[in-house]
Amino acid sequence: MSTIGRTLKNFIKVGPVSYIKQMNNIGDTKWGRLAGIDANGNKYFENNDEVSGRERWVEYASDFPEAGDIAPDWHMWLSRIVQEPPTEMNIQPQKWWGEPIPNFSGTVKGYKTYNTTTPKLSYLRIIKEWPEDKIRPNRGMKQVLAKKVQEQFRSPQTLDYYKAKEEMKALDYLLDNKFQEKYPISEKILIPATNPKYYSKLISSLEAQHNDKKSLFQRLFSK
């Protein structure tokens, strides 16, 4: 606990502006030798007359101080891993060094957890509403989607949530025929001039094939 005499002495040395900033950030008033300033504008101080373990400290340049703003080399100095400040050390940057990643917690860039229940239920809803394939009832789109859900949610930790969200959006568009409404097919394509009944005959043939319960062997050799 700081004494009144120590507080008054440090207040006179640092001035009222630094006093208010220190009280707001570290809850104490300290004075010491300026050891250096990092690339972020943070100031590092040292006073060996302070209590052991509190001889070194940092004054953040930001109004919202975050420990992630401290560079790794200055972190070594604050933690007493090294005795000399980085300004007195010949630190050569290496190719494999990466840039420090700030802490985005509490910001728009912060990590947001999610669960796989919502996308799985959305997939199951689409599968339920997807129309049956009359020609290939056992190998249609409904079966393909069901197999995809079974495989994809077997290991939820590998699920790409945003990709799954985009896939479900596209499937919903197909299910609601939004693409057909946006890009309607003209009658010139549906009713070709050279063979106007081509597609109607094709559909009738496919439906007749579906309604025919005979096996392939029976259809080949029956009269």
Secondary structure as GFF3:
##gff-version 3
##sequence-region A 1 223
A	DSSP	alpha_helix	4	25	.	.	.	ID=ss1
A	DSSP	beta_strand	33	37	.	.	.	ID=ss2
A	DSSP	beta_strand	43	46	.	.	.	ID=ss3
A	DSSP	beta_strand	56	59	.	.	.	ID=ss4
A	DSSP	three_ten_helix	67	69	.	.	.	ID=ss5
A	DSSP	alpha_helix	72	78	.	.	.	ID=ss6
A	DSSP	three_ten_helix	86	88	.	.	.	ID=ss7
A	DSSP	alpha_helix	117	129	.	.	.	ID=ss8
A	DSSP	alpha_helix	141	152	.	.	.	ID=ss9
A	DSSP	three_ten_helix	156	158	.	.	.	ID=ss10
A	DSSP	alpha_helix	161	175	.	.	.	ID=ss11
A	DSSP	alpha_helix	178	182	.	.	.	ID=ss12
A	DSSP	alpha_helix	187	190	.	.	.	ID=ss13
A	DSSP	alpha_helix	198	211	.	.	.	ID=ss14
A	DSSP	alpha_helix	216	221	.	.	.	ID=ss15
###
